[in-house]
Amino acid sequence: MHFKHKLLWLFVLLAVIGCKKDKDNTPPSITVNTPVTNASFDVYDIVEVTATITDDQNLDYVAIELVDQNLIPVVAPKTFRPSGTTYNLVNGLTLDDIHTATGSYFLQVTANDGTNETKKFIEVVVVGVPLEVKEVLVVSAPTSNSVAWYRLDGNNNLEALMTVTSDYGGTAVSSYDQQLYTMGSFTGDLNVHKLSSGFTSFLWSIPTTGTVDFPHFNRIHQNEGEVMTYVSATSGEIKGYDRHGGVDVLANALSGYHPEETWGHNGLVVSDQKAIANSNRLLVTQYKISGAIEQTAVLNFDVVGYGTKSNDELFVLGNNNGQGELHIYNFTGNSFWSPHSIPAGAIRAVVQVDSNTLLIAHETGVYRYTYSNNSLITLINGVDATNMELNVINNELLLTIGTELAFHEYSTGAHIVSVYHSDLIRDVHVLYNK
């Protein structure tokens, strides 16, 4: 019996030694031939990848992907299942996202043998697609139940683009998604169309619950730089819609209030909320993720527009009994202060140029406010524009004045040309290529 026990322990020892010998401690080897370090590619190019991957026992999978400086993929990765111990990779990644910015990226090649993994990084340069103006779009409402979109052709003629069956509540465009938003008010839905090669196609809609006597949708706003369009409603809801009509943000106004002008700021949605029973107003900040209220501040004016000054400050402009006012809201202090007065009369529209500069359409003209030297200068005198857009590529300011669409130089305010419509122009939008 003693001999049998010794023999059993010998078999166990040999098995353990054999397992140790079979254990794979050697990771795969990767040799990348192309692309070479600092190779340059344009968006829409194919990054050709050739590499040799070997392993001493077996290759489980090989993957290639393009990642940014934070190792976040910017194009869809590709995975391969080789057989054997050697794999000669010949494939490519298409840079098919127009939003990919110019900068340094990494081609990441991953090889896994089932136990060990090797990653190889090759730094490359991607040149993004330049920002371009794709369309100048004009909106009118020829009847109480129709909203008409027009595009401006190369000869400054207005061409009919589409007509949406709806009353007019507001419109917006998303250059990022190449989408046009038409919002009703009393009886019209929120309709979204795709614009491609000069033609529109219907994508999705959100039905109204309004009646001829009571509106549903209230305001619509597309934050520059955000892939989201905010819509406020008299039901008290603020919703941020993605390109597919999904709700990424849902916030409810305070009880007894309804939201009007909205703005996205970091992880917050900011709204001007008006009391239903009286003229009281509040500026309300709510968390995008939960909709929970962060804080409220009393407003003594009707908000026309916002602008982000910093992470902790927001430009807020509006009218107090017909008199324009410029304020800065401080998030930390939950307080307002006014850096500069506004000439007598009402503010019609606001466009933010950058964190230091605002354009203000006023009933007596267009003004440029610069925070760094706290100056307010008259850019265009004597025009009462109801809508305003800045073409950042051509440095042109677009104003709507009744049936007129007027183009002015941004730097000097000089008039360039005017285009006239047969109907009152309700909105003007500059649609970029991305």
C-alpha positions as CSV (number, residue, x, y, z in Angstrom):
1,M,0.0,0.0,0.0
2,H,2.8,2.4,0.8
3,F,4.3,1.7,-2.6
4,K,1.0,2.5,-4.3
5,H,0.7,5.8,-2.5
6,K,4.1,6.8,-3.7
7,L,3.2,5.8,-7.2
8,L,0.0,7.9,-7.1
9,W,1.9,11.0,-5.9
10,L,4.4,10.5,-8.7
11,F,1.6,10.6,-11.3
12,V,0.2,13.7,-9.7
13,L,3.6,15.4,-9.7
14,L,4.2,14.5,-13.4
15,A,0.7,15.9,-14.3
16,V,1.4,19.2,-12.6
17,I,4.8,19.5,-14.3
18,G,3.1,18.7,-17.6
19,C,0.5,21.4,-17.0
20,K,3.2,23.9,-16.2
21,K,4.9,23.0,-19.4
22,D,1.6,23.5,-21.4
23,K,0.8,26.9,-19.9
24,D,1.0,29.7,-22.5
25,N,3.1,32.6,-21.3
26,T,4.1,34.0,-24.6
27,P,1.9,36.8,-26.1
28,P,1.4,37.2,-29.8
29,S,3.8,39.2,-31.9
30,I,2.6,42.0,-34.2
31,T,4.6,43.7,-37.0
32,V,2.8,46.5,-38.7
33,N,4.0,47.3,-42.2
34,T,1.5,49.9,-43.2
35,P,0.5,52.6,-42.3
36,V,3.8,54.0,-41.2
37,T,4.1,56.4,-38.2
38,N,2.6,59.9,-38.9
39,A,1.1,58.8,-42.2
40,S,-1.6,61.3,-43.2
41,F,-5.1,60.5,-44.4
42,D,-8.2,62.6,-45.4
43,V,-11.6,61.9,-44.1
44,Y,-13.2,59.4,-46.6
45,D,-9.9,57.8,-47.3
46,I,-9.2,54.1,-46.6
47,V,-6.5,53.4,-44.1
48,E,-4.8,50.4,-45.6
49,V,-3.5,48.1,-42.9
50,T,-0.9,45.3,-43.6
51,A,0.6,43.4,-40.7
52,T,2.1,40.1,-39.7
53,I,0.8,38.5,-36.5
54,T,2.4,35.3,-35.1
55,D,2.0,33.2,-31.9
56,D,3.9,30.2,-30.7
57,Q,0.7,28.2,-30.2
58,N,-2.4,29.6,-31.7
59,L,-4.2,32.9,-32.7
60,D,-7.7,33.4,-31.4
61,Y,-8.5,36.7,-32.9
62,V,-7.0,39.9,-34.5
63,A,-8.7,43.3,-34.4
64,I,-8.0,46.7,-36.0
65,E,-9.5,50.0,-35.1
66,L,-8.8,53.7,-35.3
67,V,-8.9,55.5,-31.9
68,D,-8.5,59.0,-30.7
69,Q,-6.1,60.3,-28.0
70,N,-8.4,58.9,-25.3
71,L,-8.4,55.5,-27.1
72,I,-12.1,56.0,-28.1
73,P,-12.9,54.4,-31.5
74,V,-13.7,56.9,-34.2
75,V,-14.7,54.3,-36.9
76,A,-16.2,50.8,-36.6
77,P,-13.5,48.2,-35.6
78,K,-12.9,45.1,-37.6
79,T,-12.3,41.6,-36.1
80,F,-10.7,38.6,-37.8
81,R,-10.6,34.9,-36.7
82,P,-7.4,33.4,-38.1
83,S,-6.4,29.8,-37.9
84,G,-2.9,28.6,-37.1
85,T,0.0,30.5,-35.6
86,T,0.6,33.1,-38.4
87,Y,-1.7,35.6,-39.9
88,N,-0.9,38.0,-42.7
89,L,-3.4,40.9,-42.3
90,V,-4.4,42.9,-45.4
91,N,-7.4,45.0,-44.8
92,G,-8.5,48.6,-44.3
93,L,-10.6,51.1,-42.3
94,T,-12.7,53.6,-44.0
95,L,-12.8,57.1,-42.5
96,D,-16.4,57.6,-43.2
97,D,-17.5,60.1,-40.6
98,I,-17.5,63.7,-41.8
99,H,-17.4,64.9,-38.2
100,T,-13.9,63.4,-37.6
101,A,-11.7,66.4,-36.7
102,T,-8.2,67.1,-37.9
103,G,-5.7,65.7,-35.5
104,S,-3.5,62.8,-34.3
105,Y,-5.1,59.4,-34.0
106,F,-3.8,55.8,-33.4
107,L,-4.2,52.7,-35.5
108,Q,-4.7,50.0,-32.9
109,V,-3.9,46.4,-33.8
110,T,-4.9,43.8,-31.2
111,A,-3.9,40.1,-31.3
112,N,-5.2,37.6,-28.8
113,D,-4.2,33.9,-28.4
114,G,-6.9,33.0,-25.9
115,T,-4.6,33.7,-22.9
116,N,-2.4,36.6,-23.8
117,E,-3.0,39.8,-25.7
118,T,-0.8,42.2,-27.5
119,K,-1.7,45.7,-28.7
120,K,0.3,47.7,-31.2
121,F,-0.3,51.4,-31.8
122,I,0.7,53.4,-34.9
123,E,0.2,57.2,-34.7
124,V,-1.4,58.7,-37.8
125,V,-2.7,62.1,-38.8
126,V,-6.3,62.6,-40.1
127,V,-7.2,65.8,-42.0
128,G,-10.9,66.6,-41.5
129,V,-13.4,68.0,-43.9
130,P,-13.4,71.8,-43.9
131,L,-16.6,73.5,-42.6
132,E,-18.6,74.8,-45.6
133,V,-22.0,76.4,-46.1
134,K,-24.4,73.9,-47.6
135,E,-27.6,75.9,-47.8
136,V,-29.2,79.2,-46.8
137,L,-32.8,78.4,-45.8
138,V,-35.7,80.7,-45.5
139,V,-39.0,79.9,-43.9
140,S,-42.5,81.5,-44.3
141,A,-46.0,80.6,-43.4
142,P,-48.2,81.4,-46.4
143,T,-51.4,80.1,-44.8
144,S,-52.5,79.3,-41.2
145,N,-51.9,75.6,-41.9
146,S,-48.7,75.6,-44.0
147,V,-45.1,76.2,-43.4
148,A,-42.9,76.7,-46.5
149,W,-39.2,76.1,-46.7
150,Y,-37.0,77.7,-49.4
151,R,-33.4,77.5,-50.4
152,L,-31.3,80.3,-51.8
153,D,-29.6,79.4,-55.1
154,G,-26.3,80.7,-56.4
155,N,-28.1,83.7,-58.0
156,N,-29.8,84.7,-54.8
157,N,-33.2,83.4,-56.0
158,L,-35.5,81.6,-53.5
159,E,-36.3,78.1,-54.7
160,A,-39.2,76.1,-53.0
161,L,-37.8,73.2,-51.0
162,M,-40.9,71.8,-49.2
163,T,-44.1,72.7,-47.6
164,V,-45.2,71.2,-44.3
165,T,-48.9,71.0,-43.3
166,S,-48.8,72.7,-40.0
167,D,-49.4,76.0,-38.2
168,Y,-46.2,77.9,-37.5
169,G,-44.6,77.5,-34.1
170,G,-40.9,77.7,-34.9
171,T,-38.2,76.0,-37.0
172,A,-34.6,74.8,-36.4
173,V,-31.9,73.1,-38.3
174,S,-29.2,70.6,-37.3
175,S,-26.1,70.9,-39.4
176,Y,-24.6,67.9,-37.6
177,D,-27.4,65.6,-38.7
178,Q,-28.5,67.5,-41.8
179,Q,-32.1,67.7,-40.4
180,L,-34.8,70.4,-40.7
181,Y,-37.3,70.8,-37.8
182,T,-40.8,72.3,-38.3
183,M,-42.7,72.8,-35.1
184,G,-46.4,73.6,-34.9
185,S,-48.0,75.5,-32.1
186,F,-51.7,74.9,-31.7
187,T,-52.5,72.2,-34.2
188,G,-49.3,71.3,-36.0
189,D,-46.9,68.4,-35.0
190,L,-43.2,68.5,-34.7
191,N,-42.0,67.2,-38.1
192,V,-38.4,66.4,-39.0
193,H,-37.0,66.0,-42.5
194,K,-33.6,65.0,-43.8
195,L,-32.0,67.3,-46.4
196,S,-29.7,65.5,-48.9
197,S,-28.6,66.7,-52.3
198,G,-31.2,69.5,-52.4
199,F,-34.1,67.1,-51.6
200,T,-36.0,66.5,-48.4
201,S,-37.3,63.3,-47.0
202,F,-39.6,62.8,-44.0
203,L,-37.9,61.1,-41.0
204,W,-40.1,61.3,-37.9
205,S,-42.7,63.4,-36.1
206,I,-44.0,64.1,-32.6
207,P,-47.7,64.6,-32.4
208,T,-49.2,67.7,-30.9
209,T,-51.9,67.6,-28.1
210,G,-52.8,71.3,-28.8
211,T,-56.2,72.6,-30.0
212,V,-57.2,75.6,-32.0
213,D,-57.6,77.5,-28.7
214,F,-54.7,76.2,-26.7
215,P,-51.1,75.7,-28.0
216,H,-48.9,72.6,-27.2
217,F,-45.4,73.3,-28.5
218,N,-43.9,76.4,-27.2
219,R,-40.2,77.0,-28.3
220,I,-37.6,75.1,-30.3
221,H,-33.9,75.5,-30.0
222,Q,-30.8,73.7,-31.5
223,N,-27.7,74.3,-29.4
224,E,-24.6,74.8,-31.5
225,G,-22.2,72.0,-30.8
226,E,-24.8,69.8,-29.2
227,V,-26.3,66.8,-31.1
228,M,-29.7,67.5,-29.6
229,T,-32.7,69.7,-30.3
230,Y,-34.7,71.1,-27.4
231,V,-38.4,71.6,-27.5
232,S,-40.5,73.1,-24.7
233,A,-44.2,72.6,-24.4
234,T,-47.1,74.2,-22.5
235,S,-47.7,70.8,-20.9
236,G,-44.6,71.7,-18.8
237,E,-42.2,69.3,-20.6
238,I,-38.7,70.1,-21.9
239,K,-37.4,67.4,-24.2
240,G,-34.1,67.0,-25.9
241,Y,-34.5,64.9,-29.1
242,D,-31.8,63.0,-30.8
243,R,-31.6,62.5,-34.6
244,H,-33.9,59.5,-34.4
245,G,-36.6,61.2,-32.3
246,G,-35.4,59.5,-29.1
247,V,-35.7,61.6,-26.0
248,D,-32.2,62.1,-24.5
249,V,-33.4,64.8,-22.0
250,L,-36.7,65.0,-20.2
251,A,-37.3,67.7,-17.6
252,N,-40.6,69.0,-16.2
253,A,-41.3,72.6,-15.4
254,L,-42.2,73.7,-11.8
255,S,-45.8,73.2,-10.9
256,G,-47.8,76.1,-12.1
257,Y,-45.2,77.2,-14.7
258,H,-44.5,76.4,-18.3
259,P,-41.1,76.5,-20.0
260,E,-40.2,78.9,-22.8
261,E,-36.7,79.6,-24.0
262,T,-34.2,76.8,-23.3
263,W,-30.4,76.3,-23.5
264,G,-28.1,73.4,-22.9
265,H,-25.1,74.2,-20.6
266,N,-22.7,71.4,-19.6
267,G,-24.8,68.8,-17.9
268,L,-27.7,71.2,-17.4
269,V,-30.7,72.4,-19.3
270,V,-31.6,76.0,-18.6
271,S,-35.1,77.4,-19.1
272,D,-37.1,80.5,-18.7
273,Q,-40.3,79.4,-17.0
274,K,-43.4,81.6,-16.8
275,A,-46.1,81.3,-14.2
276,I,-49.4,80.3,-15.7
277,A,-51.6,82.4,-13.4
278,N,-49.5,85.6,-13.5
279,S,-46.5,87.3,-15.0
280,N,-43.9,85.8,-12.6
281,R,-40.8,84.2,-14.2
282,L,-38.0,82.0,-13.0
283,L,-34.7,80.9,-14.5
284,V,-34.6,77.2,-13.8
285,T,-31.6,74.9,-14.1
286,Q,-32.2,71.1,-14.3
287,Y,-29.9,68.1,-14.7
288,K,-30.1,66.6,-18.2
289,I,-29.7,63.0,-17.0
290,S,-32.5,63.0,-14.4
291,G,-34.5,66.2,-15.0
292,A,-34.2,67.1,-11.3
293,I,-34.1,70.8,-10.5
294,E,-30.7,72.1,-9.5
295,Q,-31.7,75.6,-8.6
296,T,-34.0,78.5,-9.5
297,A,-33.6,82.3,-9.7
298,V,-36.2,85.1,-10.0
299,L,-36.3,86.6,-13.5
300,N,-37.5,90.2,-14.0
301,F,-37.6,90.0,-17.8
302,D,-38.8,87.8,-20.7
303,V,-35.8,85.9,-22.1
304,V,-35.0,86.3,-25.8
305,G,-31.8,84.4,-25.9
306,Y,-28.7,82.9,-24.2
307,G,-25.0,82.5,-24.7
308,T,-22.4,80.5,-22.9
309,K,-19.7,82.8,-21.4
310,S,-17.9,80.2,-19.3
311,N,-18.6,77.0,-17.4
312,D,-19.9,79.1,-14.5
313,E,-21.5,82.0,-16.4
314,L,-24.3,82.5,-18.9
315,F,-25.3,85.5,-21.0
316,V,-29.0,86.0,-20.6
317,L,-30.8,88.7,-22.7
318,G,-34.4,89.7,-22.8
319,N,-37.0,92.4,-22.4
320,N,-38.5,94.0,-19.4
321,N,-41.8,95.7,-20.4
322,G,-40.4,96.3,-23.8
323,Q,-36.9,97.4,-22.7
324,G,-34.0,95.2,-23.7
325,E,-31.6,94.0,-20.9
326,L,-28.3,92.2,-20.9
327,H,-27.4,90.1,-17.9
328,I,-24.9,87.5,-16.8
329,Y,-26.1,84.6,-14.7
330,N,-23.6,83.1,-12.3
331,F,-24.3,79.4,-11.6
332,T,-22.3,79.2,-8.4
333,G,-23.9,82.3,-6.8
334,N,-27.3,81.7,-8.5
335,S,-27.4,85.4,-9.2
336,F,-27.6,87.9,-12.0
337,W,-25.6,91.1,-12.8
338,S,-25.8,93.5,-15.7
339,P,-22.5,94.4,-17.4
340,H,-24.0,97.0,-19.8
341,S,-27.2,98.8,-20.5
342,I,-29.2,98.4,-23.8
343,P,-30.5,101.4,-25.8
344,A,-34.2,102.2,-25.5
345,G,-36.3,99.6,-27.2
346,A,-36.8,95.8,-27.3
347,I,-34.3,93.1,-28.2
348,R,-35.6,90.9,-31.1
349,A,-32.9,88.2,-31.4
350,V,-29.5,87.2,-30.1
351,V,-26.6,85.4,-31.8
352,Q,-23.4,84.3,-29.9
353,V,-20.2,84.8,-31.9
354,D,-17.9,83.4,-29.2
355,S,-17.6,83.4,-25.4
356,N,-16.6,87.1,-25.6
357,T,-18.9,88.5,-28.3
358,L,-22.7,88.7,-28.8
359,L,-24.8,90.1,-31.7
360,I,-28.0,91.8,-30.6
361,A,-30.8,92.5,-33.0
362,H,-32.7,95.4,-31.5
363,E,-35.7,97.4,-32.8
364,T,-33.3,100.3,-33.5
365,G,-30.5,98.3,-35.2
366,V,-28.0,95.6,-34.7
367,Y,-25.4,95.9,-32.0
368,R,-22.2,94.1,-31.2
369,Y,-21.4,93.5,-27.5
370,T,-17.8,92.6,-26.5
371,Y,-17.3,91.5,-22.9
372,S,-13.5,92.0,-22.7
373,N,-13.8,95.7,-23.0
374,N,-17.5,95.9,-22.0
375,S,-18.4,97.8,-25.3
376,L,-21.6,98.0,-27.1
377,I,-21.3,99.4,-30.6
378,T,-23.8,100.0,-33.4
379,L,-23.1,97.6,-36.2
380,I,-26.2,98.4,-38.4
381,N,-28.3,101.4,-37.7
382,G,-32.0,101.8,-38.2
383,V,-33.1,98.3,-39.0
384,D,-35.7,96.4,-37.0
385,A,-34.8,92.7,-37.8
386,T,-36.9,90.0,-36.2
387,N,-34.4,87.2,-37.0
388,M,-30.7,87.1,-37.3
389,E,-28.1,84.5,-38.4
390,L,-24.3,84.6,-38.7
391,N,-22.6,82.9,-41.7
392,V,-19.2,82.1,-40.1
393,I,-17.7,81.0,-43.4
394,N,-18.5,84.1,-45.4
395,N,-18.5,86.4,-42.4
396,E,-22.0,87.6,-43.3
397,L,-24.8,88.6,-41.1
398,L,-28.3,87.6,-42.3
399,L,-31.3,89.6,-41.2
400,T,-35.0,89.2,-41.8
401,I,-37.0,92.4,-42.0
402,G,-40.6,91.7,-43.0
403,T,-40.4,90.2,-46.5
404,E,-36.7,91.1,-46.9
405,L,-33.7,88.9,-46.3
406,A,-30.7,91.3,-46.0
407,F,-27.0,90.3,-46.1
408,H,-24.5,92.5,-44.3
409,E,-20.7,92.3,-43.7
410,Y,-20.1,91.1,-40.1
411,S,-17.0,93.2,-39.6
412,T,-18.3,96.5,-40.8
413,G,-22.1,96.1,-41.0
414,A,-22.1,97.2,-44.6
415,H,-25.0,96.1,-46.7
416,I,-24.2,93.5,-49.4
417,V,-27.5,92.5,-51.0
418,S,-31.2,92.0,-50.2
419,V,-33.5,89.2,-51.4
420,Y,-37.3,89.6,-51.2
421,H,-40.0,87.1,-50.5
422,S,-43.7,87.3,-51.4
423,D,-44.6,86.4,-47.8
424,L,-43.5,87.5,-44.3
425,I,-40.2,85.7,-43.6
426,R,-40.5,83.8,-40.3
427,D,-37.0,82.3,-40.0
428,V,-33.6,82.1,-41.7
429,H,-31.1,79.4,-41.2
430,V,-27.5,78.7,-42.3
431,L,-27.0,74.9,-42.8
432,Y,-23.4,73.8,-42.8
433,N,-22.0,70.5,-44.2
434,K,-21.4,69.1,-40.7
